[in-house]
Amino acid sequence: MTAIGDKTEISEIEMPAFGRVYYDVLAGLAANPDRRLSFTLNGETFENVGWSDLQDQIDQTLHHPLIRKLVHFHVVSLAQPPCF
């Protein structure tokens, strides 16, 4: 993630070897529809996108809000391959 609105001093920017799970990004936008983000996903850069830009993905991907309250994500390391 490279920016949240006009703020660029978030921890993910300071730690470029870490990222957020896309589901968590979508959930954050659903909870804060006025928030704007800039990020890179699978090599594609998204600049200043918000809830209205990703509404279809949010509607198709996210579970009911009561279920989302039970699911919590941590930032993930981009420097190491996933462990299976």
N, C-alpha and C positions, 0 to 999 in steps of 0.2 A: 504494500500500500504506500502510495507516495504523498497523499494529502487527504485531509478531511476538511472540506470547505476551504477556508483560506489559511488553515493551520497546517504547517508542515513539520512541526516539532514533535510528532508522535513517536512512540517507541519503535514501531516497525521501520520508520525511516532511519532512525539512529542505529538500528540493527538490521542492515539489509540482508543478512543471512537468515532472517526469520520472516515468516509470512503468516497470514490468517487463512483458516479454512473458508472456502467460498460460501458454504452454508451459513457460517457465522457472519460474513459480510452481508449476505442477503437478509438475515434476521435483524442485523443492526439497521439496515435501511428500512425494513418493515416497521421497526419500533420507532424510528426517527425519520419520517417521510421528508422532512425539510433538509436533511443532511445530504451533502454532495461529496463524492469520493473520487479520487484518481488512483488507479492501480493497474497492475499488469497481471494478466491471467493467460497462461499457456502461450506466452510470447506476444500476446495482443495487448496493447495499451488502451485503457479506458480513461478518458479525461473528464473530470467534473460531471460524473453521472450520478443520478439520484433514483429514488423510488419509482418515479414515473417512467424513467428510462428502462428500468429492469422489472417493471410490474409483472409482465408475463412470466418471467423466470421465477420471481418471488411467489406468484400464485401457484405455479406448477411444482415448485421444489419444497417449499416450507410446509411443515406440519402445523397442526392447530396450535395457536398460541399457548394453550395450557401444556401441551407436550413440549414445546420449545423452552418453557420455563425449567424443565427438568434436564435439558441437554445443555452442557457447557463445554466450550472448546478452549484450548490453549493455543498460543502461537506455536507454529511448527518450524523446525529447523529445515532450511533449504540447502544446508551444506552437507547433510548426510542423507544417504538413500533411506527409504522407509524400511523398517524392520518388520518382516512378516513371520 
